[in-house]
């Protein structure tokens, strides 16, 4: 009888642990990219929801991006883990005051929607501004 009770308790514990892990997985994003916004433009994608595109570059500061041409920013992004992110109108409107060139951000994205260009084009799921 003791073995049955122990077996049921272990089974209950394992089941609850699996449910908790599954719950955590649905609230997280596959990938995260920290860097500064080098450029914000209107997206050339046909998707009406994702109207804006930001170029985020890691391991650089504001002085590295100010006054650079588009080609220079692309080259800098290729050298420093940069990526373009299509962001929704709602995301842009929500943080419009804070989403400017030189602002440090964390961009969260799905991980499997990366384009084949260099720097890649991804679809942002969430953006958070990192305070100075």
N, C-alpha and C positions, 0 to 999 in steps of 0.2 A: 504494500500500500504506500509506503514511504517513497518508493521508486516512482510510482505513478504521480504522486504529488510533486516530486522534484522535477520529473519530466514535464509536467504541465506548467510549472513555474518557469522552467528554462524556455519552453516553447512560447510562453506569453512574453517573456523578456525579449527574445529574439524578434518576435513579431512587432512589438512596440518600437524596438530599435530600428527596424527596417522602415517602419512608417515615418519615424522622425527623420531619417536620412532622406527619404523621398520628399518629405515636406521641405527640407532645406534646399534640395536640388531645384525645386520649382521656383524658389525665391531668389536664385542667384543667376548670374550671367556666365556664359562660357568663357569669355575673354575680357580683359581689362587693359586699357592703354593709357598710360600717364604721359603727358607732354604739354607743350604750349600750343595755343592756336596761332598758326602762322598766317592763315588767310581764311576769310569767310566769303563765299560767293553764292549766287543762286545756282542750284543744281541744274545740270542739263538733262537729267533723267526725265522721262515722261510721266513718272509717278507723281500724282497730284499731292499725295500726303507728304512726301519728302522733298521739299522745295529748296532746301539750303544744303550746302556742302562746306564742311570745314576741313582744313588741312592741319593735322596735329602732328608735331614733331617732338620726339623724345630727346633728352640730353642737350638741349639748347636753351638759351635765354632770349629775352626780348631784343637785345642788341644784335643777335644773330639773324633776326628776321626783318627788322625795320629797314625800309628802303630797298629791299631786294626785289628783283623782277620775278615774274612767275617762273621762268626757267631756273633762276637761281634758287628759288624756294623748293622746286621739284628736286633739284640736285641735292640740296641740303636734306630733304626728306628721304631720299634714297640712301644717303650716307648715315642717317641717324634714326632709323626705325620709324619713319613717318608713314602716315596713312591718311587718306581722305575718308570722311564720314558723312554720309547723307543723313541729315537730321530732319525731323518732322517740323512742320509749321508750329505745332504746339510746343515742342521742345525749345525752339528758337524764341517764340514769344514769351515763354515762361521765364527764360533767363536772358532776355535780350540785353538788359543793362550790363550783365556780367560777361556775356560772350563777345569778346573783342580780341583783336590781335594782341598777343603777348600774355593772355590770361592762361594760367596753368589749370588743366582739367584732367579728370579721369573720364574716359569714354568707355562704356560697357557695350559689348556687341556679342552677337550670337556665335561667332567663331567659325561658322560654316558658310557664311554668305560673302566671303572675301572674293573680290575680283582678281583677275590675273594681271592687272596693270602694275607698274612700279612707279610710284607708290600705289599700294592696293586701294580699292574703293570698297568701303564697308558700310553697312547700315547700322547706325547707332540705335541702341535700345534705351540708353540712359546716359546723361551727362551730369557730372557733378564738378563744380568749381572748387579748386583747392585754394583755401585762403592763404594770403601771403604771410 
